[in-house]
Amino acid sequence: MPSQSSRRSFLQAMGMSAAAFGLSSARAEEKPIQGFEETPADPSASKEWKPVSDRKIRVGIIGYGVCKFGAAFGFQDHPNVEVVAVSDLVPERCAELAKVCRCEKTYPSLEELVKDDTIEAVFVATDAPHHAQHCIEAMQHGKHVACAVPAVFGSLEDADKVLEAVKQSGRKYMMYETSCLHADLHAMRQIYHAGGFGKLVYAEGEYYHYMPTPIDSYKDWRVGLPPQWYPTHSNAYYVGVTGGSFTEVSCMGMPSVVPHLLPANNRYKNAFGTEIALFRTSEGGMARMAVSWDTPGHHGEMGRIRGQKGTFYSQYEGLEKELPVVERPPLPPSMRAGGHGGSHGPLTDEFITAILQDRTPLVDIIQALNMTVSGIVAHQSALKDGELLKIPQYSL
């Protein structure tokens, strides 16, 4: 069974502390955006950390919108990172990002920043509709790329283009899917690959984020957003556990009463505030993945799995008695775990360590596309009243 410390870490990551419910005195005056509740510091999080190199990766950070993603993932605090340049289209935001990241050099756009030959890697924290374009641009200039979710935005064609750019560049690509470094999903993944579940018969993933009014966004891209175009937080509870994919989908959507989700009020002509997808998995099992913007109450990114040899509903129960260590990798002492279930710091440490060790990062281009494209096809299915549709498969 997982250790008591693992259990405590899991409960912290799932937001069971007062701070995660927005009750901490530090946040009392300003309620954080859902998902950005700061996970309480774990005093043992850095206990076993050892540096893999003394080299510093020279990083450029692009994007500092309402979520302030550019600084939220702790690049500026990683001992193997030097943030050498930042960029945002809004000068005031660019200046603030530079200050927070302790960086002197700024660029007015991503297109200018990626021309800087001293930069080895970039973090693309721009608006979702431009993720594909911006990642391609960076890789064409020889940069390793970390990208906020989703990998592409509603376009199967863009998925092919990003995959080709990764192949041509030979650089590392990692999508920053926060669910993949939640304490529970990390434990599921470790146990799965140790054989503790066998094949997964059924998986559930849920991303509930109530938005009666949309979060502010560049050119209002979040207004009326089809739920399954932002599917990775839920889809990770299969793809991020197994490394597999979804092969076909039937998805149902329910028309919303929320104003920005009325077709006349958004650019997508989208009517759905909630979309529930039933997938066939590459193992032959099934997965139900939910994304919802218009259901108040309990919220967040969560999931459960059932396998031929065991299940995970907050902890492992099954046939295997010898289980691997399920603690998340230790963080450098200078870094905080951060928001989204304490996944922010671990994601950046994984990306930087993958570059230093010249290995594939945790959420590589194939997993990124498998998590993202399945949602695009799911929305197509919802528009066809649940018609069963095939999902493209990706490989390097």
C-alpha positions in Angstrom: 0.0 0.0 0.0 1.2 3.6 -0.5 3.0 5.0 2.5 1.3 7.4 4.9 3.5 10.2 3.6 2.2 9.4 0.1 -1.3 9.5 1.4 -0.7 12.9 3.0 0.9 14.2 -0.2 -2.0 12.9 -2.3 -4.6 14.6 0.0 -2.7 17.9 -0.2 -2.5 17.6 -4.0 -6.2 17.0 -4.3 -6.9 20.3 -2.5 -8.0 18.9 0.9 -6.3 21.7 2.9 -7.9 25.0 3.8 -5.6 26.9 1.6 -6.6 25.0 -1.5 -10.2 26.0 -0.8 -9.2 29.7 -0.9 -9.4 30.1 2.9 -5.8 31.1 3.6 -5.3 34.6 5.0 -2.8 35.4 2.2 -5.5 34.8 -0.5 -8.5 35.9 1.5 -8.7 39.3 -0.3 -8.5 37.9 -3.8 -9.9 34.6 -4.7 -7.6 32.8 -7.1 -8.7 31.5 -10.5 -9.8 27.9 -10.1 -6.8 25.7 -10.3 -4.3 28.3 -9.2 -4.9 27.7 -5.5 -1.4 27.4 -4.0 -0.6 23.9 -2.7 0.8 24.1 0.8 4.6 23.6 1.0 5.7 20.1 1.8 8.8 20.4 4.1 10.0 17.0 2.7 9.5 17.8 -1.0 13.2 18.5 -1.6 14.6 15.9 0.8 16.0 13.5 -1.8 16.7 16.0 -4.5 20.1 15.8 -6.2 21.3 17.9 -9.1 21.8 16.0 -12.4 24.1 18.8 -13.8 25.6 22.1 -12.9 24.7 23.5 -16.4 22.1 26.3 -16.7 19.6 26.1 -19.6 19.1 29.6 -21.1 15.3 30.1 -21.3 13.0 32.6 -22.9 9.4 33.0 -21.6 6.5 34.1 -23.8 3.2 35.2 -22.4 1.9 36.9 -19.2 -1.8 37.1 -19.5 -4.6 37.1 -16.9 -3.4 33.7 -15.5 0.2 35.0 -15.4 1.3 31.6 -16.7 4.7 32.9 -17.8 5.9 33.1 -14.2 3.6 30.6 -12.5 5.7 27.5 -13.3 8.9 28.6 -11.5 11.5 28.7 -14.3 13.0 31.7 -12.6 13.6 29.6 -9.4 15.1 26.5 -10.9 18.8 26.1 -10.2 19.5 24.8 -13.7 17.7 27.7 -15.5 18.7 31.3 -16.4 15.8 33.2 -17.7 17.5 35.4 -20.3 14.6 37.0 -22.1 10.8 37.4 -21.8 8.0 38.7 -24.1 4.4 39.8 -24.0 2.5 41.8 -26.6 1.3 44.2 -23.9 4.4 46.3 -22.8 3.2 46.7 -19.2 2.8 42.9 -18.8 6.1 42.3 -20.5 7.8 44.6 -17.9 6.1 42.9 -15.0 7.1 39.5 -16.3 10.7 40.6 -16.6 10.6 41.9 -13.0 9.1 38.7 -11.6 11.5 36.5 -13.6 14.5 38.7 -12.6 15.4 39.2 -16.2 16.6 42.3 -17.9 16.1 41.5 -21.6 12.6 41.9 -23.2 11.2 41.5 -26.7 7.9 42.9 -28.0 6.9 39.6 -29.6 7.6 35.9 -29.7 8.7 36.3 -33.3 11.5 38.6 -32.1 12.5 36.5 -29.1 13.0 33.3 -30.9 15.6 34.9 -33.2 17.8 35.3 -30.1 20.5 32.6 -30.6 21.5 32.6 -27.0 18.2 31.1 -26.0 18.1 27.3 -25.8 14.5 26.7 -24.7 11.2 28.6 -24.6 8.0 28.4 -22.5 5.0 29.2 -24.7 2.4 30.6 -22.3 0.4 32.5 -25.0 -3.3 32.2 -26.0 -4.4 28.7 -26.9 -5.4 29.5 -30.5 -1.8 30.4 -31.2 0.0 27.5 -29.4 0.6 25.5 -32.6 1.9 28.5 -34.6 4.1 29.7 -31.7 5.6 26.3 -31.0 6.4 25.7 -34.6 8.0 29.1 -34.9 10.2 28.4 -31.9 11.2 24.9 -33.0 12.1 26.3 -36.5 14.6 28.5 -34.7 16.1 25.6 -32.9 14.5 25.9 -29.5 13.3 23.3 -27.1 9.7 24.0 -26.4 7.5 23.7 -23.3 3.9 24.7 -24.1 0.8 25.4 -22.0 -2.3 23.3 -22.8 -3.8 22.4 -25.2 -1.2 21.4 -27.9 -3.5 22.6 -30.7 -6.8 24.4 -30.8 -9.6 22.7 -32.6 -7.5 21.9 -35.7 -6.4 18.4 -36.9 -4.3 20.1 -39.5 -2.3 22.0 -36.9 -1.7 18.7 -35.1 0.0 17.3 -38.2 2.1 20.5 -38.5 3.3 20.5 -34.9 4.3 16.9 -35.1 6.2 17.5 -38.3 8.0 20.5 -36.7 9.1 18.3 -33.7 10.4 15.7 -36.1 12.3 18.2 -38.2 13.7 20.1 -35.3 15.1 17.2 -33.2 14.3 19.4 -30.1 12.4 18.5 -27.0 8.7 19.3 -26.9 6.7 19.0 -23.7 3.1 20.0 -23.1 2.5 21.3 -19.5 -0.5 19.0 -18.6 -1.0 19.7 -14.9 -3.0 16.5 -14.2 0.0 14.4 -15.2 1.9 15.5 -12.2 -0.9 15.4 -9.7 0.0 13.2 -6.8 -2.8 10.7 -7.7 -2.1 10.4 -11.4 1.7 10.1 -10.8 0.9 7.2 -8.5 -1.4 5.6 -11.0 1.3 5.9 -13.7 4.0 4.3 -11.5 1.8 1.5 -10.4 0.5 0.9 -14.0 4.0 0.6 -15.5 4.9 -1.8 -12.6 2.0 -4.1 -13.6 -0.2 -3.2 -10.7 -3.4 -2.7 -12.9 -2.9 -4.9 -15.9 -4.8 -3.5 -18.8 -7.2 -0.7 -17.9 -10.8 -1.8 -18.3 -12.2 1.7 -17.5 -11.0 5.2 -16.8 -12.7 8.4 -15.8 -11.4 11.9 -16.0 -13.2 15.1 -15.1 -12.4 18.8 -15.6 -15.1 21.0 -13.9 -14.5 24.7 -14.1 -17.6 26.8 -13.6 -17.4 29.9 -15.8 -20.7 31.9 -15.7 -18.6 34.6 -17.2 -15.5 33.6 -19.1 -12.0 34.3 -17.8 -10.5 37.3 -19.5 -8.4 36.2 -22.5 -6.5 37.5 -25.6 -9.1 38.6 -28.2 -11.7 36.8 -26.0 -10.7 33.3 -27.1 -12.3 31.7 -24.0 -15.8 33.1 -24.7 -18.0 30.2 -25.8 -15.0 27.8 -25.8 -16.2 24.2 -26.8 -15.5 22.2 -23.7 -13.8 19.3 -25.5 -11.4 21.7 -27.2 -9.8 22.0 -23.8 -9.8 18.3 -22.8 -6.3 17.5 -21.6 -6.9 17.9 -17.8 -9.4 15.1 -18.0 -8.0 13.0 -20.8 -4.7 12.7 -18.9 -6.4 10.3 -16.6 -6.0 7.6 -19.2 -3.3 8.9 -21.7 -1.1 10.2 -18.9 -1.4 7.0 -16.9 -0.8 4.4 -19.7 1.0 6.4 -22.5 -1.8 5.0 -24.7 -4.4 6.7 -26.9 -8.1 6.9 -27.6 -9.1 5.3 -30.9 -12.8 6.3 -31.3 -15.4 8.4 -29.5 -19.1 9.0 -29.0 -19.7 12.3 -27.3 -22.9 14.0 -26.1 -23.2 17.7 -25.3 -26.0 19.6 -23.5 -27.0 23.1 -24.6 -26.2 25.7 -21.9 -28.1 28.5 -20.3 -24.9 30.5 -19.6 -25.0 33.6 -21.9 -21.5 33.3 -23.5 -22.3 29.6 -24.3 -25.3 30.6 -26.5 -24.3 30.1 -30.2 -25.2 33.7 -31.1 -22.8 35.0 -28.5 -19.5 33.3 -29.4 -17.3 33.0 -32.4 -17.4 29.2 -32.3 -21.2 29.1 -32.6 -21.0 26.7 -29.7 -24.0 25.8 -27.6 -22.5 23.3 -25.2 -21.4 24.1 -21.7 -20.8 20.4 -20.8 -19.6 17.6 -23.1 -19.2 14.0 -21.9 -17.1 11.7 -24.1 -17.1 7.9 -24.1 -13.8 6.7 -25.7 -12.5 3.3 -26.8 -8.9 3.0 -25.6 -5.9 1.6 -27.4 -6.0 -1.3 -24.9 -9.5 -2.1 -25.9 -11.1 -0.7 -22.7 -13.3 2.3 -22.2 -13.0 5.8 -20.8 -15.5 8.5 -19.8 -14.0 12.0 -20.0 -16.0 15.0 -18.9 -15.4 18.7 -19.4 -17.9 21.3 -18.1 -18.1 25.1 -17.8 -21.6 25.6 -16.6 -22.1 23.4 -13.5 -21.4 25.2 -10.2 -20.1 23.4 -7.1 -17.2 20.9 -6.7 -14.5 21.7 -9.2 -11.1 20.7 -10.4 -9.2 18.0 -12.3 -9.8 14.5 -11.0 -10.0 10.9 -12.1 -10.2 7.2 -11.3 -9.2 4.0 -13.0 -10.1 0.3 -12.9 -7.9 -2.4 -14.3 -7.8 -6.1 -14.6 -5.7 -6.4 -11.4 -6.6 -3.4 -9.4 -8.2 0.0 -9.1 -7.3 3.5 -7.9 -10.0 5.6 -6.2 -7.8 7.9 -4.0 -5.5 4.9 -3.4 -4.6 1.5 -4.8 -6.7 -1.5 -4.1 -5.9 -4.7 -5.9 -4.0 -8.0 -6.3 -0.5 -6.7 -6.2 1.2 -6.3 -2.8 4.7 -5.1 -3.9 4.1 -1.6 -5.2 6.7 1.0 -6.4 7.3 4.3 -4.7 4.5 6.6 -5.6 5.9 9.9 -4.3 6.4 12.6 -6.9 10.1 13.3 -7.8 11.7 15.7 -5.3 11.8 19.4 -6.2 14.9 21.6 -6.0 14.9 23.4 -2.7 14.5 26.8 -4.4 11.2 25.8 -6.1 7.6 25.7 -4.9 5.1 23.1 -6.0 2.6 25.8 -7.0 -0.9 25.5 -8.3 -3.0 22.9 -10.1 -2.5 20.3 -7.4 1.1 21.1 -6.8 2.1 20.3 -10.4 3.6 23.6 -11.5 7.1 23.2 -10.1 7.4 19.4 -11.0 6.4 20.1 -14.6 9.3 22.6 -15.0 11.7 20.4 -13.2 10.7 17.5 -15.6 11.2 19.7 -18.7 14.6 21.0 -17.7 15.8 17.7 -16.5 14.8 16.0 -19.8 16.9 18.5 -21.7 19.9 18.0 -19.3 19.6 14.2 -19.6 18.8 14.3 -23.3 15.7 12.1 -22.9 12.1 12.3 -23.8 10.1 14.5 -21.4 7.0 13.1 -19.6 4.3 14.7 -21.8 6.0 14.5 -25.2 4.4 15.5 -28.5 2.7 12.1 -29.0 1.0 12.2 -25.6 0.2 15.9 -26.1 -1.6 15.2 -29.4 -3.3 12.0 -28.0 -4.7 14.1 -25.2 -5.7 17.0 -27.3 -6.9 15.7 -30.7 -9.3 13.2 -29.1 -11.2 16.1 -27.6 -11.4 17.9 -31.0 -13.0 14.8 -32.5 -15.2 14.4 -29.4 -16.7 17.9 -30.1 -17.3 16.9 -33.7 -19.2 13.8 -32.4 -21.3 16.0 -30.1 -22.2 18.2 -33.0 -23.5 15.0 -34.7 -25.6 13.9 -31.7 -23.0 11.4 -30.5 -22.1 9.7 -33.7 -19.2 7.3 -33.2 -16.0 8.7 -34.9 -12.5 7.5 -35.4 -9.6 9.4 -33.8 -6.3 10.0 -35.6 -3.3 8.1 -34.2 0.2 9.6 -33.9 3.7 8.2 -33.7 7.3 9.4 -34.1 
